[in-house]
Amino acid sequence: MGLQATDTRRYADQAAFDAHLASKPVQDLFGYLEAVKVTPIVNTPTVVDGLQVSKPIPAADNPWILVQTITYKDDAALPRLLPAWRDVVSAAKKESGTLLFGVYADPKDPRKLFTVEAYQSFDYFTGTHARGDALAVKNNQTSDSVASLSGAELAHIRGFLYKG
């Protein structure tokens, strides 16, 4: 497969994103990739129907982070399952230890969703979020529609996410 790198960022607005792409370090990186004939794959998922909650993550904390890819069996699954996802995000907004919960669509594959979740700790996730009624209902309603599910736990180390 070769070298694989993932870079996830959030920008205040489109102008901030454009300024980042125009910066010298980024342009230097693009120049290098072009010189060695590597074409980066840029995938920009979009938030599904406002399904996102985000709270500040204090720098000193060590949150437990989960990133998942869910592929449904057919294109019609996501619209049918949106109410269940909406209930999970609504519950996450009320959970004090849920720092981030986002549901994102793959712009190239309507069957695919990504979730990015951050909790104050793994214990909070297993003891509170994973035991919530909304998640149980969503899992029950969606289990027959899932073709594949993969995920990764990430650590927040010195301001960067690390998969290890």
Secondary structure, 3 states (H helix, E strand, C coil): CCCCCCCCCCCCCHHHHHHHHHCHHHHHHHHHHHHCCCCCCCCCCEEEEEEEEECCCCCCCCCEEEEEEEEECCCCHHHHHHHHHHHHHHHHHHCCCEEEEEEEEECCEEEEEEEEEEECCHHHHHHCHHHCHHHHHHHHHHHHHEEEEEEEEEEEECCEEECC
